[in-house]
Amino acid sequence: MGALLAAAGVALGAFGAHALKARLGAELLSTWNTGVQYHLWHALGMVVVGLSASVLADGPWVRLAGWLFLAGIALFSGSLYALALGAPKWLGAIAPLGGTAFILGWLAFAVAAWQA
């Protein structure tokens, strides 16, 4: 899943750089790029979590970390993508939920590593 999300992140980054560059203002393009950046970092995080699950013990904390990264990508990056493309501003209230999922994912991964 992490590798597929990384591929999607690269594609979305290229889409922003080529198709959206001429259509979006600097602020909305920056919003798009922030979504891509967090998307890619957390897709790589999911790859690390998956590899850790196979090398370390595959316990509930490592699985929770992966699910939280997935939720974070969907909520944080997804809301930023939507905002950049013209979604209503209230959708921006979803981004902090995704950011919280990212933070909790890293904390869950830390617990999994600590228990290994």
Sequence and secondary structure as in RCSB ss.txt:
>XXXX:A:sequence
MGALLAAAGVALGAFGAHALKARLGAELLSTWNTGVQYHLWHALGMVVVGLSASVLADGPWVRLAGWLFLAGIAL
FSGSLYALALGAPKWLGAIAPLGGTAFILGWLAFAVAAWQA
>XXXX:A:secstr
 HHHHHHHHHHHHHHIIIIITTTS HHHHHHHHHHHHHHHHHHHHHHHHHHHHHHS   HHHHHHHHHHHHHIII
IIHHHHHHHTT  GGGGGGHHHHHHHHHHHHHHHHHHHHH 
